[in-house]
Amino acid sequence: MSAERDAPGYDVPMSKVIFLADRRTGPLAPAVPGELPPHGQPALDQRARPLRDLRISVTDRCNFRCTYCMPREVFDSSYTFMPHAALLSFEEISRLAGIFTQLGVEKIRLTGGEPLLRKHIENLVGQLAELRTPAGRPLDLTLTTNGSMLARKAAALKNAGLTRVTVSLDALDPAMFQGMSDSGFTPEDVLRGVDAAAEAGLAPVKVNMVVRRGLNDGQILPMAERFRHSGHILRFIEYMDVGNTNGWNLAEVVPSQEVLDRIGAAYALEPVASGEMGRVAERWRYLDGGGEIGVISSVTHAFCGGCTRARLSPEGKLFLCLFAHDGYDLRAPLRDGASDAELAGIIAGIWAGRNDHYSELRGRNMADPARKIEMSYIGG
């Protein structure tokens, strides 16, 4: 349809290339400590974007090998994952999270890899749940998972203080699901996790579907029908050029508008207004009361201007964009005895220098596709 051809950057020639190595590089040089914001005010970057959201990747391991994230050709039995000793401890993560909270963070999302593979992850949730913003409010504490272990973990996570959970599910068709996830799990395994999360009170459960043309785009309507009237929120994500190993091809991107057109032809939709800065999903609801869906349009409708996210890697590097080349090492000063005030100054200085806007550059055919961190390492 025309919306696809009119999408920013659609005419960029892209070929499928899979690099046979993870291109994680060394950390960037430490930033000059910055001036702390006034108490209760968030740190601001060069585009006046506040620091509001922190994504914490707790592991680079996963029990799926999704083709758009961890293709088995690269992440095979010989691939070297991080040793446990390299990972930040739960106490180190909690300390850094507390400092980020004082700089404006109001929402923390635990991710990976598959975060439920990190042993006793509920203990970390419990530590983070004790944090408070400068105004005394608890954090919005969430977690993204492939759902395969969620049925066993949902109650413990809720009891520890988790607020909500987001589950990835790219197809209801068993063969298609197994082909995309390259795993021995089934859609029913994931759906049991979704049900367990809802029963535990981690609601509303958000379900994310990455859509690829010619692969699973025929599942758009079945997925919409499955989650209508369920109380869960289904979100459709444009296939993104994250990392270097997934063979991304722009021709496989299904623009969000096309997704909305397909669903809207069967069930009338209307937009849900939201002025919240940092929200990446555009919300739509069914006119018949069947609930709502979301679309995340990083390729065709860049939302860099409202991005309020920082990302912390498993071993303590701070990344300022999902498509970043390198990160800043926070583990070294943390383990070298830096005080909370010193760490806060380092983080504030890093954020003050931030001007990342990769998706906007991609849309103007100006992005460098060569070196980006892998999504399995830093989280989606």
C-alpha positions in Angstrom: 0.0 0.0 0.0 1.1 3.6 -0.5 1.8 4.2 3.2 4.6 1.6 3.0 6.2 3.3 0.0 5.9 6.7 1.6 7.5 5.5 4.8 10.7 7.5 5.7 13.7 5.7 4.4 11.8 3.2 2.3 14.0 3.7 -0.7 17.2 2.8 1.2 18.7 -0.3 -0.5 19.3 -2.9 2.1 20.7 -6.4 1.7 20.6 -9.3 4.1 23.9 -9.6 5.8 24.6 -11.6 8.9 27.9 -10.7 10.6 29.4 -13.7 12.3 30.6 -12.0 15.4 29.0 -9.9 18.2 30.4 -6.4 17.7 30.3 -5.3 21.3 33.2 -2.9 21.8 35.0 -1.4 24.7 33.3 1.3 26.8 33.4 5.0 25.9 35.7 7.2 27.9 34.1 8.4 31.2 32.1 11.5 30.9 33.1 14.7 32.7 30.9 14.7 35.9 27.9 16.9 35.2 25.9 19.3 37.3 23.2 17.6 39.2 19.6 18.8 38.5 17.7 20.6 41.2 16.2 18.2 43.7 13.1 16.6 42.3 13.8 17.7 38.8 15.0 15.2 36.1 18.3 15.4 34.3 17.9 16.8 30.8 19.9 15.9 27.6 20.9 18.2 24.8 17.4 18.0 23.3 15.7 18.8 26.6 14.6 15.2 27.0 14.2 14.2 30.6 15.7 11.0 32.1 12.6 9.1 33.1 13.0 5.5 32.1 15.7 3.0 32.8 15.9 -0.4 31.1 18.2 -2.9 32.9 19.4 -5.9 31.1 20.2 -8.6 33.7 21.6 -11.2 31.3 22.7 -11.7 27.7 21.5 -15.3 27.7 18.1 -16.5 26.3 16.4 -19.9 25.8 15.0 -18.7 22.5 16.9 -18.0 19.3 14.5 -15.6 17.6 15.6 -14.9 14.1 15.3 -11.1 14.5 17.2 -11.0 17.8 19.5 -14.0 18.4 19.8 -16.0 15.2 21.3 -19.4 15.9 23.9 -19.0 13.1 25.6 -16.5 15.4 24.4 -17.4 18.9 25.3 -21.1 18.6 26.9 -23.5 21.1 30.3 -21.9 20.5 29.2 -18.4 21.3 30.7 -16.9 24.4 28.3 -15.4 26.8 29.3 -13.3 29.8 30.6 -15.1 32.8 28.5 -14.6 35.9 31.4 -12.8 37.6 31.2 -10.1 34.9 27.5 -9.3 35.7 26.5 -6.6 38.1 25.3 -8.1 41.3 21.7 -7.4 42.4 23.1 -5.1 45.1 25.1 -3.1 42.5 22.1 -2.9 40.2 19.9 -1.7 43.1 22.5 0.9 44.1 22.8 2.3 40.6 19.0 2.2 40.1 18.6 4.3 43.3 20.9 6.9 41.9 19.1 7.0 38.6 15.8 7.4 40.5 17.2 10.5 42.2 18.1 11.9 38.7 14.5 11.5 37.5 13.8 7.9 36.6 10.3 6.9 37.5 10.0 3.6 35.6 12.4 0.6 35.5 12.1 -2.3 33.1 14.0 -5.5 33.7 15.0 -7.2 30.4 17.7 -9.3 28.7 18.3 -11.7 27.1 15.6 -13.5 29.0 15.5 -11.9 32.5 13.8 -14.9 34.1 17.0 -16.9 33.4 18.8 -14.8 36.0 18.6 -16.9 39.2 16.4 -15.5 41.9 15.4 -12.5 39.8 12.5 -11.9 42.3 15.1 -10.9 44.9 16.2 -8.1 42.6 12.6 -7.1 42.1 12.2 -6.9 45.8 15.2 -4.6 46.2 14.0 -2.3 43.4 10.5 -2.2 44.8 11.8 -0.5 47.9 13.1 2.5 45.9 11.2 5.8 45.9 11.3 8.9 43.7 12.3 12.2 45.3 8.6 12.9 45.7 8.2 9.6 47.6 6.4 7.6 45.0 7.2 4.0 44.2 8.6 3.2 40.8 6.7 1.7 37.9 8.6 -1.6 38.0 8.1 -3.8 34.9 9.7 -6.8 33.2 9.8 -8.1 29.6 9.9 -11.8 29.0 9.4 -14.4 26.3 6.9 -16.0 28.6 8.4 -19.5 28.6 9.1 -19.5 32.4 6.5 -17.0 33.4 3.9 -19.5 34.7 6.4 -20.6 37.3 7.5 -17.1 38.3 4.5 -14.8 38.0 3.3 -15.1 41.6 6.8 -14.7 43.1 7.4 -11.6 40.9 4.2 -10.0 42.0 4.8 -10.8 45.6 8.2 -9.2 45.3 6.7 -6.0 44.0 6.7 -6.2 40.2 4.0 -3.9 38.8 3.4 -5.3 35.3 4.8 -7.6 32.7 5.2 -7.5 28.9 5.3 -10.8 27.0 6.7 -11.4 23.5 4.5 -13.6 21.2 5.0 -13.4 17.5 2.5 -16.0 16.2 -0.3 -18.3 17.4 0.4 -20.9 14.7 2.6 -23.5 16.4 4.9 -24.2 13.4 5.4 -20.5 12.7 6.0 -19.7 16.3 8.6 -22.4 16.6 10.2 -21.3 13.4 10.5 -17.7 14.5 11.6 -18.5 18.1 13.8 -21.4 17.0 12.9 -23.2 20.3 11.1 -26.2 21.5 8.4 -24.1 23.2 4.8 -23.5 21.9 2.4 -20.6 21.8 0.4 -22.4 24.6 3.5 -22.3 26.8 3.6 -18.5 26.4 -0.2 -18.1 26.8 0.0 -20.0 30.1 2.5 -17.5 31.3 0.2 -14.6 30.2 -2.7 -16.2 32.1 -0.5 -16.8 35.2 0.6 -13.2 35.1 -2.9 -11.9 34.9 -4.0 -14.2 37.7 -1.1 -12.9 39.9 -2.2 -9.3 39.4 0.4 -8.2 36.9 -2.2 -6.6 34.8 -2.8 -5.4 32.2 -0.4 -7.8 30.5 1.1 -6.3 27.4 1.8 -8.7 24.5 4.3 -7.7 21.9 4.3 -9.0 18.4 7.2 -8.2 16.0 5.7 -8.2 12.5 7.8 -9.3 9.5 6.3 -9.2 5.9 6.2 -12.5 4.3 6.8 -14.3 7.6 4.2 -13.7 10.2 2.1 -10.8 8.9 -0.7 -13.3 8.2 -1.0 -13.6 12.0 -1.9 -10.0 12.6 -5.7 -10.5 12.5 -5.6 -13.9 14.4 -3.6 -12.3 17.1 -5.9 -9.3 17.3 -8.9 -11.7 17.6 -7.2 -13.8 20.2 -6.6 -10.8 22.5 -9.8 -8.9 22.0 -11.9 -8.8 25.1 -9.1 -10.5 27.0 -8.1 -7.5 29.2 -4.6 -7.8 27.7 -3.0 -5.2 25.4 -1.6 -6.4 22.1 1.1 -4.3 20.6 2.5 -4.6 17.1 6.1 -3.7 16.6 7.7 -2.7 13.3 10.7 -5.0 12.5 13.8 -2.9 13.5 17.4 -2.9 12.4 18.7 -3.6 15.9 22.2 -5.0 16.1 24.2 -6.5 13.2 23.2 -10.2 13.2 19.5 -10.4 12.3 19.8 -9.8 8.5 17.4 -6.8 8.6 15.8 -5.9 5.4 13.6 -2.9 5.0 11.3 -4.7 2.6 10.2 -7.0 5.5 8.9 -4.0 7.5 5.1 -3.9 7.8 4.3 -0.2 8.5 2.1 0.3 11.5 -0.5 2.1 9.4 -0.9 -1.1 7.4 -1.4 -3.1 10.6 -4.1 -0.7 11.7 -5.8 -0.8 8.2 -5.9 -4.6 8.3 -7.4 -4.7 11.8 -9.7 -1.7 11.2 -11.2 -3.4 8.2 -12.6 -6.1 10.5 -13.1 -4.2 13.7 -13.6 -0.4 13.9 -10.8 1.4 15.8 -10.3 4.9 17.2 -7.1 6.5 18.5 -6.6 7.0 22.2 -5.0 10.4 23.0 -1.9 10.4 25.1 0.3 13.3 25.8 2.8 11.4 28.0 6.4 12.0 26.9 8.4 8.9 26.4 5.4 6.7 25.4 6.5 4.8 22.3 3.3 3.0 21.5 0.4 4.8 19.7 -2.8 3.5 21.4 -6.0 2.5 19.6 -9.2 1.1 21.0 -12.0 -1.0 19.5 -15.2 0.9 19.2 -17.2 -2.1 20.3 -15.4 -2.2 23.7 -13.1 -5.0 22.8 -10.1 -3.4 24.5 -7.1 -1.6 23.0 -4.1 -2.3 20.9 -0.8 -0.4 20.3 1.6 0.1 17.4 5.3 0.9 17.8 6.6 2.6 14.7 10.3 3.0 15.2 11.0 2.7 11.4 8.2 4.6 9.8 7.4 7.2 12.5 10.5 7.8 14.6 9.8 8.9 18.2 13.3 10.0 19.1 12.1 13.5 20.1 10.3 12.1 23.0 12.7 9.3 24.1 13.4 9.4 27.8 15.2 6.0 28.1 18.6 5.0 29.3 19.8 1.4 29.1 22.1 -0.4 31.5 23.8 -3.6 30.2 24.4 -6.7 32.3 28.0 -5.7 33.1 27.2 -2.1 33.9 27.6 -0.1 30.7 25.2 2.8 30.2 23.8 3.1 26.7 21.8 6.1 25.5 20.0 4.6 22.6 18.8 1.1 21.5 20.9 1.7 18.3 24.0 3.0 20.1 27.5 1.9 19.1 29.1 2.0 22.5 28.3 2.4 26.2 29.8 4.2 29.2 31.3 2.0 31.9 29.7 2.5 35.3 30.9 -0.7 36.8 34.5 0.5 37.1 33.8 3.6 39.2 31.1 1.6 41.1 33.6 -1.1 42.1 36.5 1.4 42.6 34.7 3.0 45.5 32.9 6.0 44.0 30.3 7.6 46.3 26.7 7.9 45.3 27.3 11.6 44.7 30.2 10.9 42.4 28.2 8.3 40.5 25.3 10.7 40.2 27.6 13.3 38.7 29.0 10.8 36.2 25.5 9.7 35.1 24.3 13.3 34.9 27.2 14.3 32.8 26.6 11.4 30.4 22.9 12.2 30.0 23.7 16.0 29.6 25.8 15.1 26.6 23.2 12.9 25.0 22.0 13.8 21.5 21.1 10.3 20.1 18.4 10.1 17.4 19.2 7.1 15.3 15.7 6.5 14.0 15.3 10.1 12.8 18.7 9.8 10.9 17.6 6.5 9.4 14.5 8.1 8.2 16.6 10.8 6.4 18.9 8.1 5.0 21.7 9.4 7.2 22.2 6.5 9.7 25.3 4.3 9.8 24.1 0.7 9.8 27.4 -0.9 10.5 28.0 -1.0 14.2 25.2 -1.3 16.7 24.8 -3.3 19.9 22.8 -6.5 19.9 19.2 -6.4 21.2 19.8 -9.6 23.2 22.6 -7.8 25.1 20.9 -4.6 25.9 17.1 -5.4 25.7 14.5 -4.2 23.3 
